[in-house]
Each structure stands twice: as structure tokens, then as C-alpha cells.
Amino acid sequence: MASHFLLLVLFALLVSVVFAVLMKDEPREQVRFGGLLFAGFVGSALVLGWLMYPFPL
Amino acid sequence: MRATSAEQAQPGSLVLICLAGWAIPGAAHLWLGHRMKGLVFLVALPLMFALGLLFQGRLFPFELSQPLVGLAALADLAIGLPYLVATSLGYGAGQVVAPTYEYGNTFLIVAGLLNVLVILDAYDVAVGRK
């Protein structure tokens, strides 16, 4: 598996699940907080990726 | 939800709870009766560690001459038993030329650091702060 995006999604998913379960006690809150974290991880990575796009390697 | 004083652990068992949480991710929460949380940690953290090994990540050696390498080694060690099993079986050599090498390192290090947070959370639960 060498897709950077899939690896990023996998990482975001696992970290979001652990943080959500750690920080919230109610299942409904956990799902909401975990979803927000996951969206934040993936969204910010996409935005940062596009912002870096014009820069040469 | 705050624990009652009857649920609070004694100092001796606090150490055991934290040690169990270090050795087996989620064990401390299972010990304290938080089954769902414990099971999630028991699955997610060793899975993250195993994925790190699968992605050719490296289990860093304890090199005091290179502080960052030493800190990464400490973070790796924080996952507990999975680290000891992996090192004893010879896993974690790391393939620096693999495209997933840095991802592997990140998975391994973050799994350990998350386990530290899980242990601290279990400690808070055990002393009645949560």
C-alpha cells in the first residue's frame, strides 16, 4: 500500500477513534467528536497539500 | 462521570493499573470496568503499531548521542508488550528506502504516545478525577 492519501486516511481514522473514545464518555458524543476530528485531519491535509502545490520540491 | 470514593484505587493498585495499561493497551480501562473504552484501545493501538511495522517503520534504538532518536525509542517503547514481542521477533528494522517508511515510523511513534495518554486517562479514572 503506497497511496499517501489512503495512509493519511487510515492514520486519521485510528487517531480520531482513540481521541474520541478518550475524550468523550457518551457514544453519541464520541461519534460526533471523532467525525469532527477525522474531517479536520483529512480536510487540513488536503488544504495544506494544495497550498504547497505551487512550491517546487 | 466522576467515580465515587469506593471506586477509587489504592496507591499500590494504582501502580499495577498503570503498569497493566502500559503492557497491554486498554487493559487499565478494562480493569477499571470501562469495557468499551478498553476494547477500543485494545484493538486500535496494537493495530496501529502492527500497521507501523507493516509499513516498514523502524523501532528506534536507545541512542543517547542522538536525542531525537532516543525520544522516538521511548515513544516506541510506550506501547508495551507489542514492542517487546516485535523486538524479540526481530521486527522493526525499518526499510529507509520503502515509500511508506516515514508513515511506518509515524504509526509506531503515535501508537506509543497515544498509549501514554490512555494510561494517564486510566490514572485519572482510578483516582476519581474523571
N, CA and C atoms of all chains as a GROMACS GRO file, in nm:
protein
  561
    1MET      N    1   0.085  -0.119   0.000
    1MET     CA    2   0.000   0.000   0.000
    1MET      C    3   0.089   0.125   0.000
    2ALA      N    4   0.090   0.196  -0.110
    2ALA     CA    5   0.178   0.312  -0.118
    2ALA      C    6   0.101   0.441  -0.145
    3SER      N    7  -0.032   0.435  -0.140
    3SER     CA    8  -0.110   0.556  -0.162
    3SER      C    9  -0.100   0.645  -0.039
    4HIS      N   10  -0.041   0.761  -0.057
    4HIS     CA   11  -0.022   0.851   0.057
    4HIS      C   12  -0.157   0.895   0.114
    5PHE      N   13  -0.254   0.913   0.027
    5PHE     CA   14  -0.385   0.958   0.076
    5PHE      C   15  -0.451   0.851   0.161
    6LEU      N   16  -0.443   0.726   0.115
    6LEU     CA   17  -0.504   0.617   0.194
    6LEU      C   18  -0.435   0.602   0.330
    7LEU      N   19  -0.303   0.616   0.328
    7LEU     CA   20  -0.229   0.607   0.455
    7LEU      C   21  -0.270   0.719   0.549
    8LEU      N   22  -0.287   0.837   0.492
    8LEU     CA   23  -0.330   0.954   0.570
    8LEU      C   24  -0.469   0.930   0.630
    9VAL      N   25  -0.559   0.876   0.547
    9VAL     CA   26  -0.696   0.850   0.594
    9VAL      C   27  -0.695   0.745   0.706
   10LEU      N   28  -0.613   0.641   0.687
   10LEU     CA   29  -0.602   0.535   0.787
   10LEU      C   30  -0.549   0.590   0.920
   11PHE      N   31  -0.446   0.672   0.911
   11PHE     CA   32  -0.388   0.734   1.030
   11PHE      C   33  -0.492   0.824   1.099
   12ALA      N   34  -0.559   0.908   1.019
   12ALA     CA   35  -0.659   0.999   1.075
   12ALA      C   36  -0.772   0.921   1.143
   13LEU      N   37  -0.812   0.811   1.080
   13LEU     CA   38  -0.921   0.730   1.135
   13LEU      C   39  -0.883   0.672   1.271
   14LEU      N   40  -0.766   0.611   1.278
   14LEU     CA   41  -0.724   0.547   1.404
   14LEU      C   42  -0.705   0.650   1.516
   15VAL      N   43  -0.639   0.760   1.484
   15VAL     CA   44  -0.615   0.862   1.587
   15VAL      C   45  -0.748   0.925   1.632
   16SER      N   46  -0.838   0.948   1.537
   16SER     CA   47  -0.968   1.007   1.571
   16SER      C   48  -1.048   0.915   1.663
   17VAL      N   49  -1.046   0.786   1.631
   17VAL     CA   50  -1.121   0.689   1.714
   17VAL      C   51  -1.067   0.690   1.857
   18VAL      N   52  -0.933   0.683   1.870
   18VAL     CA   53  -0.874   0.678   2.005
   18VAL      C   54  -0.903   0.807   2.081
   19PHE      N   55  -0.885   0.922   2.015
   19PHE     CA   56  -0.910   1.050   2.083
   19PHE      C   57  -1.057   1.066   2.123
   20ALA      N   58  -1.147   1.026   2.032
   20ALA     CA   59  -1.289   1.041   2.061
   20ALA      C   60  -1.330   0.957   2.182
   21VAL      N   61  -1.280   0.834   2.186
   21VAL     CA   62  -1.315   0.744   2.298
   21VAL      C   63  -1.249   0.794   2.428
   22LEU      N   64  -1.130   0.853   2.412
   22LEU     CA   65  -1.057   0.902   2.529
   22LEU      C   66  -1.124   1.027   2.589
   23MET      N   67  -1.171   1.116   2.503
   23MET     CA   68  -1.217   1.246   2.549
   23MET      C   69  -1.366   1.250   2.587
   24LYS      N   70  -1.446   1.163   2.525
   24LYS     CA   71  -1.591   1.169   2.548
   24LYS      C   72  -1.640   1.037   2.607
   25ASP      N   73  -1.745   1.048   2.689
   25ASP     CA   74  -1.798   0.927   2.755
   25ASP      C   75  -1.922   0.871   2.686
   26GLU      N   76  -2.005   0.958   2.630
   26GLU     CA   77  -2.128   0.912   2.566
   26GLU      C   78  -2.101   0.872   2.421
   27PRO      N   79  -2.157   0.756   2.377
   27PRO     CA   80  -2.133   0.710   2.239
   27PRO      C   81  -2.168   0.815   2.133
   28ARG      N   82  -2.279   0.885   2.155
   28ARG     CA   83  -2.320   0.985   2.056
   28ARG      C   84  -2.216   1.099   2.047
   29GLU      N   85  -2.168   1.142   2.162
   29GLU     CA   86  -2.064   1.246   2.164
   29GLU      C   87  -1.934   1.196   2.100
   30GLN      N   88  -1.904   1.068   2.126
   30GLN     CA   89  -1.782   1.010   2.069
   30GLN      C   90  -1.787   1.011   1.918
   31VAL      N   91  -1.904   0.972   1.863
   31VAL     CA   92  -1.918   0.968   1.716
   31VAL      C   93  -1.904   1.109   1.659
   32ARG      N   94  -1.968   1.205   1.724
   32ARG     CA   95  -1.964   1.343   1.675
   32ARG      C   96  -1.822   1.400   1.682
   33PHE      N   97  -1.759   1.383   1.797
   33PHE     CA   98  -1.623   1.436   1.816
   33PHE      C   99  -1.523   1.364   1.723
   34GLY      N  100  -1.538   1.231   1.712
   34GLY     CA  101  -1.449   1.154   1.624
   34GLY      C  102  -1.466   1.196   1.479
   35GLY      N  103  -1.589   1.217   1.436
   35GLY     CA  104  -1.616   1.260   1.299
   35GLY      C  105  -1.555   1.397   1.271
   36LEU      N  106  -1.569   1.487   1.370
   36LEU     CA  107  -1.511   1.620   1.354
   36LEU      C  108  -1.359   1.614   1.343
   37LEU      N  109  -1.299   1.533   1.430
   37LEU     CA  110  -1.154   1.518   1.427
   37LEU      C  111  -1.107   1.461   1.294
   38PHE      N  112  -1.176   1.356   1.250
   38PHE     CA  113  -1.139   1.291   1.125
   38PHE      C  114  -1.149   1.390   1.009
   39ALA      N  115  -1.261   1.462   1.004
   39ALA     CA  116  -1.279   1.560   0.897
   39ALA      C  117  -1.172   1.669   0.905
   40GLY      N  118  -1.138   1.709   1.028
   40GLY     CA  119  -1.034   1.810   1.047
   40GLY      C  120  -0.898   1.763   0.997
   41PHE      N  121  -0.864   1.638   1.032
   41PHE     CA  122  -0.736   1.580   0.987
   41PHE      C  123  -0.729   1.577   0.835
   42VAL      N  124  -0.829   1.515   0.773
   42VAL     CA  125  -0.826   1.495   0.627
   42VAL      C  126  -0.839   1.630   0.556
   43GLY      N  127  -0.932   1.712   0.603
   43GLY     CA  128  -0.953   1.842   0.540
   43GLY      C  129  -0.830   1.930   0.546
   44SER      N  130  -0.767   1.938   0.663
   44SER     CA  131  -0.649   2.025   0.675
   44SER      C  132  -0.533   1.970   0.592
   45ALA      N  133  -0.522   1.838   0.582
   45ALA     CA  134  -0.415   1.780   0.499
   45ALA      C  135  -0.437   1.815   0.352
   46LEU      N  136  -0.563   1.810   0.308
   46LEU     CA  137  -0.593   1.844   0.168
   46LEU      C  138  -0.564   1.992   0.141
   47VAL      N  139  -0.608   2.077   0.233
   47VAL     CA  140  -0.586   2.222   0.215
   47VAL      C  141  -0.437   2.253   0.214
   48LEU      N  142  -0.363   2.196   0.310
   48LEU     CA  143  -0.218   2.221   0.316
   48LEU      C  144  -0.148   2.165   0.191
   49GLY      N  145  -0.196   2.049   0.145
   49GLY     CA  146  -0.139   1.989   0.025
   49GLY      C  147  -0.154   2.080  -0.096
   50TRP      N  148  -0.275   2.138  -0.112
   50TRP     CA  149  -0.297   2.229  -0.224
   50TRP      C  150  -0.220   2.359  -0.206
   51LEU      N  151  -0.206   2.406  -0.084
   51LEU     CA  152  -0.129   2.530  -0.061
   51LEU      C  153   0.018   2.509  -0.097
   52MET      N  154   0.067   2.386  -0.077
   52MET     CA  155   0.210   2.358  -0.108
   52MET      C  156   0.231   2.325  -0.254
   53TYR      N  157   0.121   2.307  -0.327
   53TYR     CA  158   0.130   2.262  -0.465
   53TYR      C  159   0.220   2.351  -0.553
   54PRO      N  160   0.213   2.486  -0.541
   54PRO     CA  161   0.295   2.569  -0.629
   54PRO      C  162   0.445   2.561  -0.600
   55PHE      N  163   0.480   2.515  -0.480
   55PHE     CA  164   0.623   2.515  -0.444
   55PHE      C  165   0.695   2.396  -0.509
   56PRO      N  166   0.812   2.422  -0.566
   56PRO     CA  167   0.888   2.309  -0.624
   56PRO      C  168   0.948   2.221  -0.515
   57LEU      N  169   0.972   2.094  -0.547
   57LEU     CA  170   1.031   2.002  -0.450
   57LEU      C  171   1.177   2.036  -0.426
   58MET      N  172  -1.816   1.152   3.400
   58MET     CA  173  -1.874   1.085   3.516
   58MET      C  174  -1.766   1.068   3.623
   59ARG      N  175  -1.786   1.122   3.742
   59ARG     CA  176  -1.687   1.116   3.848
   59ARG      C  177  -1.705   0.988   3.929
   60ALA      N  178  -1.594   0.922   3.959
   60ALA     CA  179  -1.601   0.798   4.036
   60ALA      C  180  -1.627   0.828   4.182
   61THR      N  181  -1.697   0.739   4.250
   61THR     CA  182  -1.717   0.756   4.393
   61THR      C  183  -1.590   0.714   4.464
   62SER      N  184  -1.582   0.750   4.593
   62SER     CA  185  -1.461   0.718   4.668
   62SER      C  186  -1.440   0.567   4.678
   63ALA      N  187  -1.554   0.492   4.678
   63ALA     CA  188  -1.542   0.346   4.686
   63ALA      C  189  -1.476   0.288   4.562
   64GLU      N  190  -1.489   0.360   4.447
   64GLU     CA  191  -1.432   0.311   4.322
   64GLU      C  192  -1.285   0.350   4.306
   65GLN      N  193  -1.239   0.443   4.395
   65GLN     CA  194  -1.102   0.491   4.380
   65GLN      C  195  -1.002   0.384   4.420
   66ALA      N  196  -0.895   0.376   4.343
   66ALA     CA  197  -0.796   0.271   4.366
   66ALA      C  198  -0.698   0.311   4.476
   67GLN      N  199  -0.640   0.210   4.541
   67GLN     CA  200  -0.536   0.233   4.641
   67GLN      C  201  -0.403   0.260   4.569
   68PRO      N  202  -0.308   0.330   4.637
   68PRO     CA  203  -0.181   0.363   4.570
   68PRO      C  204  -0.110   0.242   4.509
   69GLY      N  205  -0.110   0.129   4.580
   69GLY     CA  206  -0.044   0.009   4.528
   69GLY      C  207  -0.108  -0.041   4.401
   70SER      N  208  -0.240  -0.042   4.402
   70SER     CA  209  -0.308  -0.091   4.282
   70SER      C  210  -0.302   0.011   4.169
   71LEU      N  211  -0.283   0.139   4.205
   71LEU     CA  212  -0.266   0.242   4.101
   71LEU      C  213  -0.146   0.210   4.013
   72VAL      N  214  -0.036   0.171   4.079
   72VAL     CA  215   0.086   0.136   4.006
   72VAL      C  216   0.059   0.016   3.916
   73LEU      N  217  -0.010  -0.083   3.971
   73LEU     CA  218  -0.041  -0.203   3.892
   73LEU      C  219  -0.132  -0.170   3.774
   74ILE      N  220  -0.229  -0.082   3.797
   74ILE     CA  221  -0.320  -0.042   3.689
   74ILE      C  222  -0.242   0.026   3.577
   75CYS      N  223  -0.152   0.117   3.615
   75CYS     CA  224  -0.072   0.188   3.513
   75CYS      C  225   0.022   0.092   3.441
   76LEU      N  226   0.082  -0.001   3.515
   76LEU     CA  227   0.170  -0.100   3.452
   76LEU      C  228   0.093  -0.187   3.354
   77ALA      N  229  -0.028  -0.229   3.396
   77ALA     CA  230  -0.111  -0.311   3.307
   77ALA      C  231  -0.148  -0.232   3.182
   78GLY      N  232  -0.178  -0.103   3.201
   78GLY     CA  233  -0.213  -0.018   3.087
   78GLY      C  234  -0.096   0.001   2.993
   79TRP      N  235   0.025   0.004   3.049
   79TRP     CA  236   0.144   0.016   2.964
   79TRP      C  237   0.166  -0.115   2.888
   80ALA      N  238   0.160  -0.227   2.960
   80ALA     CA  239   0.193  -0.356   2.899
   80ALA      C  240   0.092  -0.393   2.791
   81ILE      N  241  -0.036  -0.379   2.822
   81ILE     CA  242  -0.142  -0.415   2.726
   81ILE      C  243  -0.232  -0.294   2.710
   82PRO      N  244  -0.223  -0.226   2.594
   82PRO     CA  245  -0.306  -0.107   2.575
   82PRO      C  246  -0.454  -0.136   2.600
   83GLY      N  247  -0.517  -0.055   2.684
   83GLY     CA  248  -0.659  -0.075   2.714
   83GLY      C  249  -0.685  -0.160   2.838
   84ALA      N  250  -0.582  -0.231   2.886
   84ALA     CA  251  -0.600  -0.321   3.000
   84ALA      C  252  -0.641  -0.243   3.125
   85ALA      N  253  -0.587  -0.122   3.140
   85ALA     CA  254  -0.620  -0.043   3.260
   85ALA      C  255  -0.768  -0.007   3.261
   86HIS      N  256  -0.822   0.032   3.145
   86HIS     CA  257  -0.964   0.066   3.139
   86HIS      C  258  -1.051  -0.057   3.161
   87LEU      N  259  -1.007  -0.170   3.106
   87LEU     CA  260  -1.082  -0.295   3.129
   87LEU      C  261  -1.082  -0.328   3.278
   88TRP      N  262  -0.968  -0.312   3.343
   88TRP     CA  263  -0.952  -0.336   3.487
   88TRP      C  264  -1.050  -0.250   3.566
   89LEU      N  265  -1.063  -0.123   3.522
   89LEU     CA  266  -1.148  -0.029   3.595
   89LEU      C  267  -1.296  -0.040   3.557
   90GLY      N  268  -1.328  -0.134   3.470
   90GLY     CA  269  -1.467  -0.159   3.436
   90GLY      C  270  -1.518  -0.080   3.317
   91HIS      N  271  -1.429  -0.007   3.248
   91HIS     CA  272  -1.470   0.068   3.129
   91HIS      C  273  -1.446  -0.021   3.008
   92ARG      N  274  -1.540  -0.115   2.987
   92ARG     CA  275  -1.517  -0.221   2.888
   92ARG      C  276  -1.506  -0.169   2.746
   93MET      N  277  -1.601  -0.083   2.706
   93MET     CA  278  -1.600  -0.038   2.566
   93MET      C  279  -1.474   0.040   2.534
   94LYS      N  280  -1.437   0.132   2.625
   94LYS     CA  281  -1.315   0.210   2.604
   94LYS      C  282  -1.195   0.117   2.596
   95GLY      N  283  -1.187   0.025   2.691
   95GLY     CA  284  -1.074  -0.068   2.695
   95GLY      C  285  -1.064  -0.150   2.569
   96LEU      N  286  -1.178  -0.198   2.519
   96LEU     CA  287  -1.175  -0.280   2.397
   96LEU      C  288  -1.132  -0.199   2.276
   97VAL      N  289  -1.178  -0.074   2.268
   97VAL     CA  290  -1.139   0.011   2.155
   97VAL      C  291  -0.987   0.032   2.158
   98PHE      N  292  -0.932   0.063   2.276
   98PHE     CA  293  -0.787   0.084   2.286
   98PHE      C  294  -0.711  -0.046   2.259
   99LEU      N  295  -0.766  -0.156   2.306
   99LEU     CA  296  -0.703  -0.287   2.289
   99LEU      C  297  -0.692  -0.324   2.141
  100VAL      N  298  -0.788  -0.280   2.062
  100VAL     CA  299  -0.785  -0.309   1.918
  100VAL      C  300  -0.706  -0.202   1.842
  101ALA      N  301  -0.739  -0.075   1.867
  101ALA     CA  302  -0.686   0.033   1.783
  101ALA      C  303  -0.535   0.053   1.800
  102LEU      N  304  -0.485   0.050   1.924
  102LEU     CA  305  -0.343   0.082   1.943
  102LEU      C  306  -0.249  -0.028   1.894
  103PRO      N  307  -0.272  -0.155   1.930
  103PRO     CA  308  -0.186  -0.259   1.871
  103PRO      C  309  -0.200  -0.267   1.719
  104LEU      N  310  -0.322  -0.238   1.666
  104LEU     CA  311  -0.340  -0.237   1.520
  104LEU      C  312  -0.253  -0.127   1.458
  105MET      N  313  -0.252  -0.012   1.521
  105MET     CA  314  -0.170   0.099   1.470
  105MET      C  315  -0.022   0.062   1.474
  106PHE      N  316   0.018  -0.002   1.582
  106PHE     CA  317   0.158  -0.045   1.595
  106PHE      C  318   0.192  -0.149   1.488
  107ALA      N  319   0.101  -0.245   1.467
  107ALA     CA  320   0.125  -0.350   1.367
  107ALA      C  321   0.131  -0.290   1.227
  108LEU      N  322   0.045  -0.191   1.200
  108LEU     CA  323   0.049  -0.126   1.069
  108LEU      C  324   0.182  -0.052   1.050
  109GLY      N  325   0.231   0.008   1.157
  109GLY     CA  326   0.362   0.074   1.150
  109GLY      C  327   0.472  -0.023   1.110
  110LEU      N  328   0.468  -0.143   1.166
  110LEU     CA  329   0.567  -0.245   1.130
  110LEU      C  330   0.546  -0.290   0.985
  111LEU      N  331   0.419  -0.306   0.947
  111LEU     CA  332   0.384  -0.349   0.811
  111LEU      C  333   0.432  -0.246   0.709
  112PHE      N  334   0.428  -0.119   0.745
  112PHE     CA  335   0.470  -0.012   0.654
  112PHE      C  336   0.621   0.011   0.660
  113GLN      N  337   0.694  -0.084   0.712
  113GLN     CA  338   0.842  -0.081   0.714
  113GLN      C  339   0.899   0.025   0.806
  114GLY      N  340   0.822   0.061   0.909
  114GLY     CA  341   0.873   0.158   1.006
  114GLY      C  342   0.983   0.097   1.091
  115ARG      N  343   1.057   0.183   1.159
  115ARG     CA  344   1.170   0.138   1.238
  115ARG      C  345   1.142   0.154   1.387
  116LEU      N  346   1.178   0.052   1.464
  116LEU     CA  347   1.177   0.066   1.610
  116LEU      C  348   1.314   0.121   1.649
  117PHE      N  349   1.316   0.246   1.689
  117PHE     CA  350   1.442   0.316   1.707
  117PHE      C  351   1.520   0.264   1.828
  118PRO      N  352   1.653   0.263   1.818
  118PRO     CA  353   1.735   0.219   1.932
  118PRO      C  354   1.750   0.332   2.034
  119PHE      N  355   1.787   0.298   2.155
  119PHE     CA  356   1.808   0.399   2.260
  119PHE      C  357   1.949   0.457   2.245
  120GLU      N  358   1.960   0.560   2.165
  120GLU     CA  359   2.090   0.624   2.143
  120GLU      C  360   2.090   0.761   2.211
  121LEU      N  361   2.168   0.771   2.320
  121LEU     CA  362   2.172   0.896   2.394
  121LEU      C  363   2.245   1.005   2.316
  122SER      N  364   2.333   0.964   2.223
  122SER     CA  365   2.408   1.062   2.145
  122SER      C  366   2.315   1.136   2.047
  123GLN      N  367   2.201   1.074   2.014
  123GLN     CA  368   2.104   1.139   1.924
  123GLN      C  369   1.972   1.153   1.999
  124PRO      N  370   1.949   1.269   2.061
  124PRO     CA  371   1.833   1.286   2.148
  124PRO      C  372   1.699   1.254   2.080
  125LEU      N  373   1.683   1.294   1.953
  125LEU     CA  374   1.555   1.269   1.887
  125LEU      C  375   1.531   1.120   1.865
  126VAL      N  376   1.639   1.048   1.834
  126VAL     CA  377   1.628   0.903   1.817
  126VAL      C  378   1.591   0.838   1.951
  127GLY      N  379   1.653   0.888   2.058
  127GLY     CA  380   1.623   0.836   2.192
  127GLY      C  381   1.478   0.860   2.231
  128LEU      N  382   1.427   0.980   2.197
  128LEU     CA  383   1.287   1.011   2.228
  128LEU      C  384   1.192   0.924   2.146
  129ALA      N  385   1.228   0.901   2.020
  129ALA     CA  386   1.144   0.814   1.936
  129ALA      C  387   1.144   0.672   1.992
  130ALA      N  388   1.259   0.628   2.044
  130ALA     CA  389   1.268   0.495   2.104
  130ALA      C  390   1.178   0.486   2.226
  131LEU      N  391   1.177   0.593   2.307
  131LEU     CA  392   1.089   0.595   2.426
  131LEU      C  393   0.941   0.588   2.384
  132ALA      N  394   0.907   0.663   2.279
  132ALA     CA  395   0.768   0.661   2.230
  132ALA      C  396   0.732   0.522   2.179
  133ASP      N  397   0.826   0.458   2.109
  133ASP     CA  398   0.801   0.320   2.061
  133ASP      C  399   0.776   0.226   2.178
  134LEU      N  400   0.860   0.241   2.281
  134LEU     CA  401   0.852   0.152   2.398
  134LEU      C  402   0.719   0.168   2.473
  135ALA      N  403   0.658   0.287   2.462
  135ALA     CA  404   0.537   0.316   2.539
  135ALA      C  405   0.418   0.229   2.502
  136ILE      N  406   0.426   0.156   2.391
  136ILE     CA  407   0.314   0.069   2.353
  136ILE      C  408   0.315  -0.060   2.435
  137GLY      N  409   0.428  -0.088   2.503
  137GLY     CA  410   0.433  -0.202   2.596
  137GLY      C  411   0.466  -0.335   2.532
  138LEU      N  412   0.382  -0.434   2.562
  138LEU     CA  413   0.408  -0.573   2.519
  138LEU      C  414   0.426  -0.588   2.368
  139PRO      N  415   0.345  -0.522   2.285
  139PRO     CA  416   0.366  -0.535   2.140
  139PRO      C  417   0.508  -0.497   2.099
  140TYR      N  418   0.566  -0.395   2.165
  140TYR     CA  419   0.704  -0.354   2.135
  140TYR      C  420   0.801  -0.466   2.172
  141LEU      N  421   0.781  -0.523   2.291
  141LEU     CA  422   0.873  -0.628   2.337
  141LEU      C  423   0.864  -0.751   2.247
  142VAL      N  424   0.741  -0.786   2.207
  142VAL     CA  425   0.722  -0.902   2.118
  142VAL      C  426   0.788  -0.874   1.982
  143ALA      N  427   0.764  -0.754   1.929
  143ALA     CA  428   0.818  -0.720   1.796
  143ALA      C  429   0.970  -0.722   1.797
  144THR      N  430   1.031  -0.664   1.901
  144THR     CA  431   1.178  -0.661   1.904
  144THR      C  432   1.235  -0.801   1.924
  145SER      N  433   1.168  -0.882   2.007
  145SER     CA  434   1.220  -1.017   2.031
  145SER      C  435   1.208  -1.104   1.905
  146LEU      N  436   1.111  -1.073   1.818
  146LEU     CA  437   1.096  -1.149   1.694
  146LEU      C  438   1.177  -1.088   1.580
  147GLY      N  439   1.245  -0.981   1.608
  147GLY     CA  440   1.333  -0.921   1.506
  147GLY      C  441   1.262  -0.827   1.409
  148TYR      N  442   1.139  -0.786   1.442
  148TYR     CA  443   1.070  -0.690   1.357
  148TYR      C  444   1.116  -0.548   1.390
  149GLY      N  445   1.087  -0.457   1.298
  149GLY     CA  446   1.115  -0.316   1.326
  149GLY      C  447   1.252  -0.269   1.284
  150ALA      N  448   1.314  -0.344   1.192
  150ALA     CA  449   1.445  -0.299   1.142
  150ALA      C  450   1.428  -0.172   1.059
  151GLY      N  451   1.315  -0.160   0.989
  151GLY     CA  452   1.289  -0.041   0.909
  151GLY      C  453   1.360  -0.046   0.774
  152GLN      N  454   1.287  -0.012   0.670
  152GLN     CA  455   1.344  -0.005   0.535
  152GLN      C  456   1.341   0.140   0.491
  153VAL      N  457   1.456   0.207   0.504
  153VAL     CA  458   1.457   0.350   0.479
  153VAL      C  459   1.424   0.384   0.334
  154VAL      N  460   1.442   0.288   0.242
  154VAL     CA  461   1.412   0.315   0.101
  154VAL      C  462   1.265   0.287   0.066
  155ALA      N  463   1.191   0.228   0.159
  155ALA     CA  464   1.049   0.200   0.132
  155ALA      C  465   0.970   0.330   0.129
  156PRO      N  466   0.875   0.344   0.034
  156PRO     CA  467   0.796   0.468   0.026
  156PRO      C  468   0.714   0.495   0.152
  157THR      N  469   0.685   0.388   0.225
  157THR     CA  470   0.600   0.404   0.344
  157THR      C  471   0.681   0.413   0.473
  158TYR      N  472   0.813   0.425   0.463
  158TYR     CA  473   0.900   0.423   0.582
  158TYR      C  474   0.860   0.529   0.685
  159GLU      N  475   0.842   0.653   0.639
  159GLU     CA  476   0.809   0.761   0.733
  159GLU      C  477   0.669   0.744   0.792
  160TYR      N  478   0.578   0.691   0.710
  160TYR     CA  479   0.444   0.662   0.762
  160TYR      C  480   0.453   0.555   0.871
  161GLY      N  481   0.534   0.453   0.843
  161GLY     CA  482   0.552   0.346   0.941
  161GLY      C  483   0.604   0.401   1.072
  162ASN      N  484   0.705   0.486   1.064
  162ASN     CA  485   0.760   0.548   1.186
  162ASN      C  486   0.653   0.627   1.260
  163THR      N  487   0.574   0.702   1.183
  163THR     CA  488   0.470   0.784   1.245
  163THR      C  489   0.366   0.696   1.316
  164PHE      N  490   0.325   0.589   1.252
  164PHE     CA  491   0.228   0.498   1.314
  164PHE      C  492   0.286   0.439   1.443
  165LEU      N  493   0.413   0.397   1.438
  165LEU     CA  494   0.475   0.334   1.556
  165LEU      C  495   0.487   0.433   1.672
  166ILE      N  496   0.534   0.553   1.641
  166ILE     CA  497   0.556   0.653   1.746
  166ILE      C  498   0.424   0.701   1.804
  167VAL      N  499   0.328   0.730   1.716
  167VAL     CA  500   0.199   0.783   1.764
  167VAL      C  501   0.123   0.677   1.844
  168ALA      N  502   0.135   0.550   1.804
  168ALA     CA  503   0.069   0.443   1.882
  168ALA      C  504   0.120   0.445   2.026
  169GLY      N  505   0.251   0.459   2.042
  169GLY     CA  506   0.309   0.464   2.177
  169GLY      C  507   0.264   0.587   2.254
  170LEU      N  508   0.266   0.702   2.188
  170LEU     CA  509   0.228   0.826   2.257
  170LEU      C  510   0.079   0.825   2.295
  171LEU      N  511  -0.003   0.769   2.208
  171LEU     CA  512  -0.146   0.758   2.242
  171LEU      C  513  -0.165   0.667   2.362
  172ASN      N  514  -0.082   0.563   2.370
  172ASN     CA  515  -0.094   0.474   2.487
  172ASN      C  516  -0.059   0.547   2.616
  173VAL      N  517   0.035   0.641   2.608
  173VAL     CA  518   0.067   0.721   2.727
  173VAL      C  519  -0.057   0.801   2.770
  174LEU      N  520  -0.126   0.861   2.672
  174LEU     CA  521  -0.249   0.936   2.704
  174LEU      C  522  -0.354   0.844   2.765
  175VAL      N  523  -0.363   0.722   2.711
  175VAL     CA  524  -0.461   0.626   2.762
  175VAL      C  525  -0.428   0.589   2.907
  176ILE      N  526  -0.299   0.570   2.936
  176ILE     CA  527  -0.258   0.537   3.074
  176ILE      C  528  -0.292   0.654   3.168
  177LEU      N  529  -0.263   0.776   3.123
  177LEU     CA  530  -0.293   0.894   3.206
  177LEU      C  531  -0.443   0.906   3.231
  178ASP      N  532  -0.523   0.874   3.129
  178ASP     CA  533  -0.669   0.878   3.145
  178ASP      C  534  -0.714   0.772   3.247
  179ALA      N  535  -0.655   0.653   3.237
  179ALA     CA  536  -0.689   0.546   3.332
  179ALA      C  537  -0.650   0.589   3.474
  180TYR      N  538  -0.537   0.655   3.488
  180TYR     CA  539  -0.493   0.704   3.619
  180TYR      C  540  -0.597   0.802   3.676
  181ASP      N  541  -0.641   0.895   3.591
  181ASP     CA  542  -0.742   0.993   3.634
  181ASP      C  543  -0.871   0.924   3.678
  182VAL      N  544  -0.910   0.821   3.602
  182VAL     CA  545  -1.030   0.746   3.639
  182VAL      C  546  -1.009   0.676   3.773
  183ALA      N  547  -0.891   0.616   3.789
  183ALA     CA  548  -0.863   0.538   3.910
  183ALA      C  549  -0.860   0.625   4.036
  184VAL      N  550  -0.811   0.748   4.024
  184VAL     CA  551  -0.805   0.834   4.143
  184VAL      C  552  -0.934   0.915   4.162
  185GLY      N  553  -1.029   0.897   4.068
  185GLY     CA  554  -1.159   0.961   4.085
  185GLY      C  555  -1.170   1.100   4.026
  186ARG      N  556  -1.074   1.138   3.943
  186ARG     CA  557  -1.080   1.272   3.881
  186ARG      C  558  -1.178   1.275   3.764
  187LYS      N  559  -1.206   1.159   3.706
  187LYS     CA  560  -1.299   1.154   3.590
  187LYS      C  561  -1.417   1.063   3.624
   0.00000   0.00000   0.00000
